[in-house]
């Protein structure tokens, strides 16, 4: 027995409290291995800790956002041509100065992510608005008017925030479906 170690364990609260129990190192390892493999084979419902748990909630998949690696000014120009917004109004919506917007146009530079997100939100709003109204000029006039909607006052200035764009898009959706609030 020189090739493995011996462990001496004194049993305190058992019938053998008087004596010393001798275990070989290999016996302890074998016992632990049996215990661990038995735990793996046991179904999770048999686990007393997991018995009171409910299964994890299944969530709906999130709408996939387009992967935009490069969004040059020419793409923005294609969207901006759909409505008669001035450059000052676009600068206000995007939270840029007019001069910065002109620099983007001059070099056909790519927009940063936060601006791309806002431009894509506005594109959705414009496309829905062009479905609801007969022309871009009518959409523009409607956006300029003050509209009380669900306790909020929507106008062109509300397009400066993400929430305002969403509320305006929701209102256009209601118009498309004939639901007036």
C-alpha positions, 0 to 999 in steps of 0.5 A: 500500500505504499503506492497510494495515500491513506486518509484517516477520518474520525467519525464523530456522530456515528455508531463508530465514534470510538474508532478511526476509519481508514480510506485509501485515496483511490476509494475516495476518488472512486466514491466521488466519481460514482456520486458525480456520474449518478447526479448527471444521470438523474433527471432535472425534475428529480433535483430538489432544488429545481423542483420548484422552478418554472421553465424559463419564459420564451420570448418573441424574437426581436425584429432584426435590424438591418446590418448597416456597415456603410450609409453614405450621404447618397443613400440619405439623399435618396430618402430626403428627395421623397419629402420637401424638408429643407436642409435646416429641418433635416439638420434639426431632426438629425441633431446636426448643424447645417454645416456638418450636413453640408460637409457630409454632402460635399464628400459623400461621407458615411453617417455614424450609427446614431444618425443612421438609426434616425434616418431609417426611422424617418424613412419608415415614417415617410413611406407610411406617410406617402401611403396615407396621404396623396402627395409628399406636400400633403404629408409635409403640411400634416406634419407641420400642423399641431395634433393632439394625440393621446395626451401629446401634442405632435408637430414637426418639432416632435420629429427631433426625438425617437419617441416623437417619431414613433408617436407620429408613425403610430398616428399615421398607422391609425390613419391608414387603418381608419382608427382616429383618436 
